[in-house]
Amino acid sequence: VSNLGYSVSGEQLSKLFAAYGSVSSVKVIIDKLTNRSRGFAFVDMPNETEGQKAINELSGTTLEGRSITVNLARPKKEF
C-alpha cells in the first residue's frame, strides 16, 4: 500500500482491509533516521481471492485525504 499519510497506523490499515477478508499482518515501514512512516506499508492477506478483491476495491480510494495505491508486493530487486 503506497501514498499513505505519515499518521496512518497499522491498526487503521488492518481495519480497512479486514472488510475484505482475513488480515494476517500489517507492517507500516518506518524511516530509521526520522522515526516516522515512509508512506507505505505491507498488508498480508492469506486468502488470495480476498486479497485481490481488496486490491481491486481499495486502490485509488482516499485515506486521510490521500489517494492510496494498492498492489501485490513485488520482490526486492537485486543490483
PDB file of N, CA, C and O in Angstrom, chain B, residues numbered from 101:
ATOM      1  N   VAL B 101       0.866  -1.163   0.000  1.00  0.00           N
ATOM      2  CA  VAL B 101       0.000   0.000   0.000  1.00  0.00           C
ATOM      3  C   VAL B 101       0.906   1.216   0.000  1.00  0.00           C
ATOM      4  O   VAL B 101       1.752   1.361   0.882  1.00  0.00           O
ATOM      5  N   SER B 102       0.737   2.095  -0.985  1.00  0.00           N
ATOM      6  CA  SER B 102       1.604   3.268  -1.052  1.00  0.00           C
ATOM      7  C   SER B 102       0.799   4.561  -1.068  1.00  0.00           C
ATOM      8  O   SER B 102      -0.424   4.555  -1.200  1.00  0.00           O
ATOM      9  N   ASN B 103       1.519   5.662  -0.930  1.00  0.00           N
ATOM     10  CA  ASN B 103       0.984   7.024  -0.847  1.00  0.00           C
ATOM     11  C   ASN B 103       0.160   7.218   0.424  1.00  0.00           C
ATOM     12  O   ASN B 103      -0.868   7.896   0.414  1.00  0.00           O
ATOM     13  N   LEU B 104       0.627   6.612   1.519  1.00  0.00           N
ATOM     14  CA  LEU B 104      -0.047   6.755   2.807  1.00  0.00           C
ATOM     15  C   LEU B 104       0.385   8.051   3.478  1.00  0.00           C
ATOM     16  O   LEU B 104       1.518   8.503   3.315  1.00  0.00           O
ATOM     17  N   GLY B 105      -0.537   8.642   4.235  1.00  0.00           N
ATOM     18  CA  GLY B 105      -0.178   9.782   5.069  1.00  0.00           C
ATOM     19  C   GLY B 105       0.730   9.307   6.189  1.00  0.00           C
ATOM     20  O   GLY B 105       0.690   8.138   6.571  1.00  0.00           O
ATOM     21  N   TYR B 106       1.548  10.207   6.717  1.00  0.00           N
ATOM     22  CA  TYR B 106       2.517   9.825   7.748  1.00  0.00           C
ATOM     23  C   TYR B 106       1.864   9.372   9.049  1.00  0.00           C
ATOM     24  O   TYR B 106       2.498   8.689   9.853  1.00  0.00           O
ATOM     25  N   SER B 107       0.605   9.744   9.267  1.00  0.00           N
ATOM     26  CA  SER B 107      -0.056   9.381  10.524  1.00  0.00           C
ATOM     27  C   SER B 107      -0.876   8.100  10.433  1.00  0.00           C
ATOM     28  O   SER B 107      -1.453   7.677  11.434  1.00  0.00           O
ATOM     29  N   VAL B 108      -0.943   7.472   9.263  1.00  0.00           N
ATOM     30  CA  VAL B 108      -1.728   6.242   9.113  1.00  0.00           C
ATOM     31  C   VAL B 108      -1.064   5.114   9.907  1.00  0.00           C
ATOM     32  O   VAL B 108       0.136   4.871   9.784  1.00  0.00           O
ATOM     33  N   SER B 109      -1.865   4.441  10.716  1.00  0.00           N
ATOM     34  CA  SER B 109      -1.328   3.375  11.570  1.00  0.00           C
ATOM     35  C   SER B 109      -1.636   1.996  10.991  1.00  0.00           C
ATOM     36  O   SER B 109      -2.497   1.837  10.126  1.00  0.00           O
ATOM     37  N   GLY B 110      -0.909   1.016  11.493  1.00  0.00           N
ATOM     38  CA  GLY B 110      -1.155  -0.362  11.110  1.00  0.00           C
ATOM     39  C   GLY B 110      -2.559  -0.796  11.493  1.00  0.00           C
ATOM     40  O   GLY B 110      -3.199  -1.565  10.776  1.00  0.00           O
ATOM     41  N   GLU B 111      -3.034  -0.301  12.627  1.00  0.00           N
ATOM     42  CA  GLU B 111      -4.380  -0.645  13.093  1.00  0.00           C
ATOM     43  C   GLU B 111      -5.442  -0.122  12.118  1.00  0.00           C
ATOM     44  O   GLU B 111      -6.416  -0.817  11.829  1.00  0.00           O
ATOM     45  N   GLN B 112      -5.254   1.098  11.613  1.00  0.00           N
ATOM     46  CA  GLN B 112      -6.194   1.659  10.637  1.00  0.00           C
ATOM     47  C   GLN B 112      -6.229   0.798   9.378  1.00  0.00           C
ATOM     48  O   GLN B 112      -7.300   0.491   8.855  1.00  0.00           O
ATOM     49  N   LEU B 113      -5.048   0.412   8.895  1.00  0.00           N
ATOM     50  CA  LEU B 113      -4.973  -0.404   7.691  1.00  0.00           C
ATOM     51  C   LEU B 113      -5.591  -1.774   7.915  1.00  0.00           C
ATOM     52  O   LEU B 113      -6.278  -2.301   7.040  1.00  0.00           O
ATOM     53  N   SER B 114      -5.350  -2.347   9.073  1.00  0.00           N
ATOM     54  CA  SER B 114      -5.909  -3.655   9.390  1.00  0.00           C
ATOM     55  C   SER B 114      -7.440  -3.607   9.349  1.00  0.00           C
ATOM     56  O   SER B 114      -8.074  -4.501   8.788  1.00  0.00           O
ATOM     57  N   LYS B 115      -8.027  -2.573   9.940  1.00  0.00           N
ATOM     58  CA  LYS B 115      -9.487  -2.427   9.931  1.00  0.00           C
ATOM     59  C   LYS B 115     -10.002  -2.212   8.515  1.00  0.00           C
ATOM     60  O   LYS B 115     -11.025  -2.781   8.134  1.00  0.00           O
ATOM     61  N   LEU B 116      -9.299  -1.394   7.731  1.00  0.00           N
ATOM     62  CA  LEU B 116      -9.707  -1.104   6.363  1.00  0.00           C
ATOM     63  C   LEU B 116      -9.726  -2.378   5.512  1.00  0.00           C
ATOM     64  O   LEU B 116     -10.692  -2.636   4.795  1.00  0.00           O
ATOM     65  N   PHE B 117      -8.651  -3.172   5.596  1.00  0.00           N
ATOM     66  CA  PHE B 117      -8.532  -4.385   4.784  1.00  0.00           C
ATOM     67  C   PHE B 117      -9.393  -5.525   5.323  1.00  0.00           C
ATOM     68  O   PHE B 117      -9.795  -6.403   4.559  1.00  0.00           O
ATOM     69  N   ALA B 118      -9.680  -5.527   6.615  1.00  0.00           N
ATOM     70  CA  ALA B 118     -10.490  -6.593   7.213  1.00  0.00           C
ATOM     71  C   ALA B 118     -11.902  -6.629   6.628  1.00  0.00           C
ATOM     72  O   ALA B 118     -12.573  -7.658   6.701  1.00  0.00           O
ATOM     73  N   ALA B 119     -12.353  -5.531   6.056  1.00  0.00           N
ATOM     74  CA  ALA B 119     -13.669  -5.507   5.422  1.00  0.00           C
ATOM     75  C   ALA B 119     -13.711  -6.435   4.207  1.00  0.00           C
ATOM     76  O   ALA B 119     -14.790  -6.790   3.733  1.00  0.00           O
ATOM     77  N   TYR B 120     -12.539  -6.827   3.703  1.00  0.00           N
ATOM     78  CA  TYR B 120     -12.459  -7.678   2.504  1.00  0.00           C
ATOM     79  C   TYR B 120     -12.026  -9.101   2.818  1.00  0.00           C
ATOM     80  O   TYR B 120     -12.038  -9.959   1.935  1.00  0.00           O
ATOM     81  N   GLY B 121     -11.645  -9.365   4.060  1.00  0.00           N
ATOM     82  CA  GLY B 121     -11.256 -10.723   4.436  1.00  0.00           C
ATOM     83  C   GLY B 121     -10.266 -10.731   5.587  1.00  0.00           C
ATOM     84  O   GLY B 121     -10.057  -9.723   6.263  1.00  0.00           O
ATOM     85  N   SER B 122      -9.673 -11.874   5.789  1.00  0.00           N
ATOM     86  CA  SER B 122      -8.731 -12.083   6.886  1.00  0.00           C
ATOM     87  C   SER B 122      -7.406 -11.370   6.626  1.00  0.00           C
ATOM     88  O   SER B 122      -6.840 -11.466   5.537  1.00  0.00           O
ATOM     89  N   VAL B 123      -6.920 -10.653   7.640  1.00  0.00           N
ATOM     90  CA  VAL B 123      -5.628  -9.959   7.556  1.00  0.00           C
ATOM     91  C   VAL B 123      -4.690 -10.636   8.554  1.00  0.00           C
ATOM     92  O   VAL B 123      -4.970 -10.659   9.752  1.00  0.00           O
ATOM     93  N   SER B 124      -3.570 -11.189   8.061  1.00  0.00           N
ATOM     94  CA  SER B 124      -2.659 -11.881   8.976  1.00  0.00           C
ATOM     95  C   SER B 124      -1.586 -10.959   9.545  1.00  0.00           C
ATOM     96  O   SER B 124      -1.095 -11.202  10.647  1.00  0.00           O
ATOM     97  N   SER B 125      -1.207  -9.896   8.811  1.00  0.00           N
ATOM     98  CA  SER B 125      -0.238  -8.946   9.354  1.00  0.00           C
ATOM     99  C   SER B 125      -0.268  -7.637   8.577  1.00  0.00           C
ATOM    100  O   SER B 125      -0.638  -7.588   7.404  1.00  0.00           O
ATOM    101  N   VAL B 126       0.138  -6.573   9.278  1.00  0.00           N
ATOM    102  CA  VAL B 126       0.275  -5.251   8.675  1.00  0.00           C
ATOM    103  C   VAL B 126       1.597  -4.678   9.160  1.00  0.00           C
ATOM    104  O   VAL B 126       1.886  -4.688  10.357  1.00  0.00           O
ATOM    105  N   LYS B 127       2.402  -4.177   8.220  1.00  0.00           N
ATOM    106  CA  LYS B 127       3.701  -3.605   8.589  1.00  0.00           C
ATOM    107  C   LYS B 127       3.845  -2.249   7.908  1.00  0.00           C
ATOM    108  O   LYS B 127       4.063  -2.172   6.699  1.00  0.00           O
ATOM    109  N   VAL B 128       3.722  -1.175   8.698  1.00  0.00           N
ATOM    110  CA  VAL B 128       3.965   0.170   8.186  1.00  0.00           C
ATOM    111  C   VAL B 128       5.474   0.382   8.224  1.00  0.00           C
ATOM    112  O   VAL B 128       6.099   0.178   9.264  1.00  0.00           O
ATOM    113  N   ILE B 129       6.061   0.785   7.110  1.00  0.00           N
ATOM    114  CA  ILE B 129       7.511   0.939   7.017  1.00  0.00           C
ATOM    115  C   ILE B 129       7.925   2.289   7.607  1.00  0.00           C
ATOM    116  O   ILE B 129       7.430   3.339   7.197  1.00  0.00           O
ATOM    117  N   ILE B 130       8.836   2.239   8.570  1.00  0.00           N
ATOM    118  CA  ILE B 130       9.291   3.419   9.304  1.00  0.00           C
ATOM    119  C   ILE B 130      10.718   3.788   8.882  1.00  0.00           C
ATOM    120  O   ILE B 130      11.585   2.922   8.761  1.00  0.00           O
ATOM    121  N   ASP B 131      10.943   5.079   8.662  1.00  0.00           N
ATOM    122  CA  ASP B 131      12.278   5.583   8.331  1.00  0.00           C
ATOM    123  C   ASP B 131      13.142   5.534   9.589  1.00  0.00           C
ATOM    124  O   ASP B 131      12.739   6.041  10.636  1.00  0.00           O
ATOM    125  N   LYS B 132      14.317   4.933   9.497  1.00  0.00           N
ATOM    126  CA  LYS B 132      15.193   4.770  10.663  1.00  0.00           C
ATOM    127  C   LYS B 132      15.729   6.099  11.187  1.00  0.00           C
ATOM    128  O   LYS B 132      15.945   6.246  12.390  1.00  0.00           O
ATOM    129  N   LEU B 133      15.944   7.063  10.301  1.00  0.00           N
ATOM    130  CA  LEU B 133      16.502   8.346  10.725  1.00  0.00           C
ATOM    131  C   LEU B 133      15.460   9.271  11.357  1.00  0.00           C
ATOM    132  O   LEU B 133      15.721   9.889  12.389  1.00  0.00           O
ATOM    133  N   THR B 134      14.298   9.362  10.748  1.00  0.00           N
ATOM    134  CA  THR B 134      13.271  10.295  11.243  1.00  0.00           C
ATOM    135  C   THR B 134      12.275   9.630  12.184  1.00  0.00           C
ATOM    136  O   THR B 134      11.538  10.314  12.894  1.00  0.00           O
ATOM    137  N   ASN B 135      12.251   8.319  12.191  1.00  0.00           N
ATOM    138  CA  ASN B 135      11.332   7.528  13.021  1.00  0.00           C
ATOM    139  C   ASN B 135       9.863   7.816  12.699  1.00  0.00           C
ATOM    140  O   ASN B 135       8.999   7.723  13.570  1.00  0.00           O
ATOM    141  N   ARG B 136       9.592   8.169  11.433  1.00  0.00           N
ATOM    142  CA  ARG B 136       8.203   8.332  11.006  1.00  0.00           C
ATOM    143  C   ARG B 136       7.959   7.473   9.772  1.00  0.00           C
ATOM    144  O   ARG B 136       8.895   6.978   9.145  1.00  0.00           O
ATOM    145  N   SER B 137       6.691   7.307   9.439  1.00  0.00           N
ATOM    146  CA  SER B 137       6.311   6.463   8.307  1.00  0.00           C
ATOM    147  C   SER B 137       6.981   6.940   7.019  1.00  0.00           C
ATOM    148  O   SER B 137       7.159   8.137   6.797  1.00  0.00           O
ATOM    149  N   ARG B 138       7.347   5.968   6.175  1.00  0.00           N
ATOM    150  CA  ARG B 138       7.897   6.304   4.862  1.00  0.00           C
ATOM    151  C   ARG B 138       6.789   6.404   3.819  1.00  0.00           C
ATOM    152  O   ARG B 138       7.068   6.621   2.639  1.00  0.00           O
ATOM    153  N   GLY B 139       5.534   6.249   4.242  1.00  0.00           N
ATOM    154  CA  GLY B 139       4.406   6.440   3.337  1.00  0.00           C
ATOM    155  C   GLY B 139       3.938   5.179   2.633  1.00  0.00           C
ATOM    156  O   GLY B 139       3.135   5.241   1.702  1.00  0.00           O
ATOM    157  N   PHE B 140       4.444   4.026   3.083  1.00  0.00           N
ATOM    158  CA  PHE B 140       3.941   2.774   2.511  1.00  0.00           C
ATOM    159  C   PHE B 140       3.937   1.681   3.559  1.00  0.00           C
ATOM    160  O   PHE B 140       4.578   1.783   4.605  1.00  0.00           O
ATOM    161  N   ALA B 141       3.187   0.622   3.243  1.00  0.00           N
ATOM    162  CA  ALA B 141       3.025  -0.479   4.193  1.00  0.00           C
ATOM    163  C   ALA B 141       2.776  -1.770   3.435  1.00  0.00           C
ATOM    164  O   ALA B 141       2.430  -1.762   2.254  1.00  0.00           O
ATOM    165  N   PHE B 142       2.958  -2.876   4.137  1.00  0.00           N
ATOM    166  CA  PHE B 142       2.657  -4.196   3.601  1.00  0.00           C
ATOM    167  C   PHE B 142       1.507  -4.782   4.412  1.00  0.00           C
ATOM    168  O   PHE B 142       1.550  -4.822   5.641  1.00  0.00           O
ATOM    169  N   VAL B 143       0.484  -5.231   3.704  1.00  0.00           N
ATOM    170  CA  VAL B 143      -0.666  -5.876   4.342  1.00  0.00           C
ATOM    171  C   VAL B 143      -0.712  -7.302   3.801  1.00  0.00           C
ATOM    172  O   VAL B 143      -0.800  -7.505   2.590  1.00  0.00           O
ATOM    173  N   ASP B 144      -0.654  -8.286   4.693  1.00  0.00           N
ATOM    174  CA  ASP B 144      -0.669  -9.686   4.282  1.00  0.00           C
ATOM    175  C   ASP B 144      -2.050 -10.279   4.509  1.00  0.00           C
ATOM    176  O   ASP B 144      -2.569 -10.307   5.624  1.00  0.00           O
ATOM    177  N   MET B 145      -2.625 -10.755   3.407  1.00  0.00           N
ATOM    178  CA  MET B 145      -3.923 -11.427   3.469  1.00  0.00           C
ATOM    179  C   MET B 145      -3.719 -12.842   2.931  1.00  0.00           C
ATOM    180  O   MET B 145      -3.390 -13.011   1.757  1.00  0.00           O
ATOM    181  N   PRO B 146      -3.910 -13.860   3.771  1.00  0.00           N
ATOM    182  CA  PRO B 146      -3.595 -15.232   3.367  1.00  0.00           C
ATOM    183  C   PRO B 146      -4.479 -15.797   2.254  1.00  0.00           C
ATOM    184  O   PRO B 146      -4.054 -16.692   1.525  1.00  0.00           O
ATOM    185  N   ASN B 147      -5.697 -15.288   2.117  1.00  0.00           N
ATOM    186  CA  ASN B 147      -6.591 -15.783   1.072  1.00  0.00           C
ATOM    187  C   ASN B 147      -6.408 -14.931  -0.182  1.00  0.00           C
ATOM    188  O   ASN B 147      -6.685 -13.731  -0.171  1.00  0.00           O
ATOM    189  N   GLU B 148      -5.940 -15.558  -1.263  1.00  0.00           N
ATOM    190  CA  GLU B 148      -5.622 -14.828  -2.493  1.00  0.00           C
ATOM    191  C   GLU B 148      -6.833 -14.104  -3.084  1.00  0.00           C
ATOM    192  O   GLU B 148      -6.710 -12.975  -3.559  1.00  0.00           O
ATOM    193  N   THR B 149      -7.993 -14.748  -3.055  1.00  0.00           N
ATOM    194  CA  THR B 149      -9.213 -14.146  -3.604  1.00  0.00           C
ATOM    195  C   THR B 149      -9.596 -12.894  -2.820  1.00  0.00           C
ATOM    196  O   THR B 149      -9.936 -11.868  -3.409  1.00  0.00           O
ATOM    197  N   GLU B 150      -9.542 -12.979  -1.493  1.00  0.00           N
ATOM    198  CA  GLU B 150      -9.856 -11.819  -0.652  1.00  0.00           C
ATOM    199  C   GLU B 150      -8.844 -10.705  -0.874  1.00  0.00           C
ATOM    200  O   GLU B 150      -9.209  -9.531  -0.931  1.00  0.00           O
ATOM    201  N   GLY B 151      -7.573 -11.071  -1.000  1.00  0.00           N
ATOM    202  CA  GLY B 151      -6.528 -10.085  -1.240  1.00  0.00           C
ATOM    203  C   GLY B 151      -6.725  -9.360  -2.555  1.00  0.00           C
ATOM    204  O   GLY B 151      -6.554  -8.143  -2.628  1.00  0.00           O
ATOM    205  N   GLN B 152      -7.085 -10.098  -3.596  1.00  0.00           N
ATOM    206  CA  GLN B 152      -7.307  -9.486  -4.906  1.00  0.00           C
ATOM    207  C   GLN B 152      -8.514  -8.557  -4.865  1.00  0.00           C
ATOM    208  O   GLN B 152      -8.506  -7.492  -5.482  1.00  0.00           O
ATOM    209  N   LYS B 153      -9.548  -8.962  -4.138  1.00  0.00           N
ATOM    210  CA  LYS B 153     -10.733  -8.106  -4.002  1.00  0.00           C
ATOM    211  C   LYS B 153     -10.360  -6.802  -3.294  1.00  0.00           C
ATOM    212  O   LYS B 153     -10.810  -5.730  -3.698  1.00  0.00           O
ATOM    213  N   ALA B 154      -9.542  -6.886  -2.241  1.00  0.00           N
ATOM    214  CA  ALA B 154      -9.096  -5.685  -1.523  1.00  0.00           C
ATOM    215  C   ALA B 154      -8.293  -4.774  -2.455  1.00  0.00           C
ATOM    216  O   ALA B 154      -8.471  -3.556  -2.434  1.00  0.00           O
ATOM    217  N   ILE B 155      -7.413  -5.356  -3.271  1.00  0.00           N
ATOM    218  CA  ILE B 155      -6.625  -4.571  -4.227  1.00  0.00           C
ATOM    219  C   ILE B 155      -7.566  -3.841  -5.186  1.00  0.00           C
ATOM    220  O   ILE B 155      -7.441  -2.635  -5.395  1.00  0.00           O
ATOM    221  N   ASN B 156      -8.501  -4.582  -5.760  1.00  0.00           N
ATOM    222  CA  ASN B 156      -9.425  -4.008  -6.737  1.00  0.00           C
ATOM    223  C   ASN B 156     -10.287  -2.898  -6.145  1.00  0.00           C
ATOM    224  O   ASN B 156     -10.511  -1.868  -6.781  1.00  0.00           O
ATOM    225  N   GLU B 157     -10.768  -3.117  -4.927  1.00  0.00           N
ATOM    226  CA  GLU B 157     -11.707  -2.174  -4.313  1.00  0.00           C
ATOM    227  C   GLU B 157     -11.026  -0.967  -3.672  1.00  0.00           C
ATOM    228  O   GLU B 157     -11.585   0.130  -3.680  1.00  0.00           O
ATOM    229  N   LEU B 158      -9.823  -1.154  -3.115  1.00  0.00           N
ATOM    230  CA  LEU B 158      -9.199  -0.080  -2.338  1.00  0.00           C
ATOM    231  C   LEU B 158      -8.233   0.799  -3.127  1.00  0.00           C
ATOM    232  O   LEU B 158      -8.025   1.956  -2.763  1.00  0.00           O
ATOM    233  N   SER B 159      -7.644   0.279  -4.192  1.00  0.00           N
ATOM    234  CA  SER B 159      -6.686   1.091  -4.951  1.00  0.00           C
ATOM    235  C   SER B 159      -7.409   2.291  -5.559  1.00  0.00           C
ATOM    236  O   SER B 159      -8.417   2.142  -6.249  1.00  0.00           O
ATOM    237  N   GLY B 160      -6.879   3.469  -5.293  1.00  0.00           N
ATOM    238  CA  GLY B 160      -7.480   4.699  -5.797  1.00  0.00           C
ATOM    239  C   GLY B 160      -8.448   5.344  -4.824  1.00  0.00           C
ATOM    240  O   GLY B 160      -8.936   6.445  -5.079  1.00  0.00           O
ATOM    241  N   THR B 161      -8.737   4.673  -3.703  1.00  0.00           N
ATOM    242  CA  THR B 161      -9.617   5.277  -2.703  1.00  0.00           C
ATOM    243  C   THR B 161      -8.817   6.268  -1.857  1.00  0.00           C
ATOM    244  O   THR B 161      -7.587   6.298  -1.912  1.00  0.00           O
ATOM    245  N   THR B 162      -9.522   7.062  -1.089  1.00  0.00           N
ATOM    246  CA  THR B 162      -8.881   8.098  -0.277  1.00  0.00           C
ATOM    247  C   THR B 162      -8.817   7.663   1.179  1.00  0.00           C
ATOM    248  O   THR B 162      -9.806   7.204   1.751  1.00  0.00           O
ATOM    249  N   LEU B 163      -7.636   7.815   1.767  1.00  0.00           N
ATOM    250  CA  LEU B 163      -7.424   7.535   3.183  1.00  0.00           C
ATOM    251  C   LEU B 163      -6.695   8.736   3.766  1.00  0.00           C
ATOM    252  O   LEU B 163      -5.585   9.059   3.344  1.00  0.00           O
ATOM    253  N   GLU B 164      -7.316   9.395   4.733  1.00  0.00           N
ATOM    254  CA  GLU B 164      -6.777  10.608   5.348  1.00  0.00           C
ATOM    255  C   GLU B 164      -6.373  11.646   4.299  1.00  0.00           C
ATOM    256  O   GLU B 164      -5.308  12.256   4.391  1.00  0.00           O
ATOM    257  N   GLY B 165      -7.227  11.833   3.315  1.00  0.00           N
ATOM    258  CA  GLY B 165      -7.015  12.872   2.320  1.00  0.00           C
ATOM    259  C   GLY B 165      -6.045  12.541   1.205  1.00  0.00           C
ATOM    260  O   GLY B 165      -5.738  13.401   0.379  1.00  0.00           O
ATOM    261  N   ARG B 166      -5.552  11.300   1.164  1.00  0.00           N
ATOM    262  CA  ARG B 166      -4.597  10.906   0.123  1.00  0.00           C
ATOM    263  C   ARG B 166      -5.132   9.714  -0.657  1.00  0.00           C
ATOM    264  O   ARG B 166      -5.709   8.793  -0.079  1.00  0.00           O
ATOM    265  N   SER B 167      -4.941   9.736  -1.960  1.00  0.00           N
ATOM    266  CA  SER B 167      -5.368   8.633  -2.818  1.00  0.00           C
ATOM    267  C   SER B 167      -4.336   7.515  -2.715  1.00  0.00           C
ATOM    268  O   SER B 167      -3.199   7.668  -3.162  1.00  0.00           O
ATOM    269  N   ILE B 168      -4.738   6.392  -2.125  1.00  0.00           N
ATOM    270  CA  ILE B 168      -3.784   5.295  -1.906  1.00  0.00           C
ATOM    271  C   ILE B 168      -3.710   4.374  -3.122  1.00  0.00           C
ATOM    272  O   ILE B 168      -4.654   4.265  -3.904  1.00  0.00           O
ATOM    273  N   THR B 169      -2.570   3.722  -3.252  1.00  0.00           N
ATOM    274  CA  THR B 169      -2.354   2.729  -4.299  1.00  0.00           C
ATOM    275  C   THR B 169      -2.158   1.382  -3.617  1.00  0.00           C
ATOM    276  O   THR B 169      -1.377   1.263  -2.673  1.00  0.00           O
ATOM    277  N   VAL B 170      -2.869   0.371  -4.098  1.00  0.00           N
ATOM    278  CA  VAL B 170      -2.758  -0.969  -3.523  1.00  0.00           C
ATOM    279  C   VAL B 170      -2.344  -1.926  -4.635  1.00  0.00           C
ATOM    280  O   VAL B 170      -3.036  -2.046  -5.646  1.00  0.00           O
ATOM    281  N   ASN B 171      -1.219  -2.602  -4.448  1.00  0.00           N
ATOM    282  CA  ASN B 171      -0.694  -3.568  -5.423  1.00  0.00           C
ATOM    283  C   ASN B 171      -0.198  -4.806  -4.712  1.00  0.00           C
ATOM    284  O   ASN B 171       0.011  -4.801  -3.499  1.00  0.00           O
ATOM    285  N   LEU B 172      -0.011  -5.878  -5.487  1.00  0.00           N
ATOM    286  CA  LEU B 172       0.689  -7.042  -4.951  1.00  0.00           C
ATOM    287  C   LEU B 172       2.133  -6.634  -4.682  1.00  0.00           C
ATOM    288  O   LEU B 172       2.718  -5.868  -5.448  1.00  0.00           O
ATOM    289  N   ALA B 173       2.698  -7.139  -3.610  1.00  0.00           N
ATOM    290  CA  ALA B 173       4.101  -6.844  -3.303  1.00  0.00           C
ATOM    291  C   ALA B 173       4.988  -7.494  -4.353  1.00  0.00           C
ATOM    292  O   ALA B 173       4.747  -8.623  -4.779  1.00  0.00           O
ATOM    293  N   ARG B 174       6.001  -6.774  -4.755  1.00  0.00           N
ATOM    294  CA  ARG B 174       6.979  -7.300  -5.712  1.00  0.00           C
ATOM    295  C   ARG B 174       8.261  -7.638  -4.974  1.00  0.00           C
ATOM    296  O   ARG B 174       8.600  -6.980  -3.990  1.00  0.00           O
ATOM    297  N   PRO B 175       8.984  -8.666  -5.439  1.00  0.00           N
ATOM    298  CA  PRO B 175      10.254  -8.981  -4.786  1.00  0.00           C
ATOM    299  C   PRO B 175      11.226  -7.812  -4.928  1.00  0.00           C
ATOM    300  O   PRO B 175      11.219  -7.102  -5.934  1.00  0.00           O
ATOM    301  N   LYS B 176      12.055  -7.625  -3.914  1.00  0.00           N
ATOM    302  CA  LYS B 176      13.059  -6.575  -3.948  1.00  0.00           C
ATOM    303  C   LYS B 176      14.057  -6.862  -5.058  1.00  0.00           C
ATOM    304  O   LYS B 176      14.525  -7.992  -5.199  1.00  0.00           O
ATOM    305  N   LYS B 177      14.383  -5.843  -5.847  1.00  0.00           N
ATOM    306  CA  LYS B 177      15.308  -6.042  -6.963  1.00  0.00           C
ATOM    307  C   LYS B 177      16.746  -6.147  -6.469  1.00  0.00           C
ATOM    308  O   LYS B 177      17.177  -5.405  -5.587  1.00  0.00           O
ATOM    309  N   GLU B 178      17.467  -7.080  -7.056  1.00  0.00           N
ATOM    310  CA  GLU B 178      18.894  -7.244  -6.759  1.00  0.00           C
ATOM    311  C   GLU B 178      19.684  -6.363  -7.731  1.00  0.00           C
ATOM    312  O   GLU B 178      19.356  -6.283  -8.915  1.00  0.00           O
ATOM    313  N   PHE B 179      20.713  -5.713  -7.227  1.00  0.00           N
ATOM    314  CA  PHE B 179      21.533  -4.856  -8.091  1.00  0.00           C
ATOM    315  C   PHE B 179      22.809  -5.537  -8.476  1.00  0.00           C
ATOM    316  O   PHE B 179      23.621  -4.962  -9.201  1.00  0.00           O
TER     317      PHE B 179
END
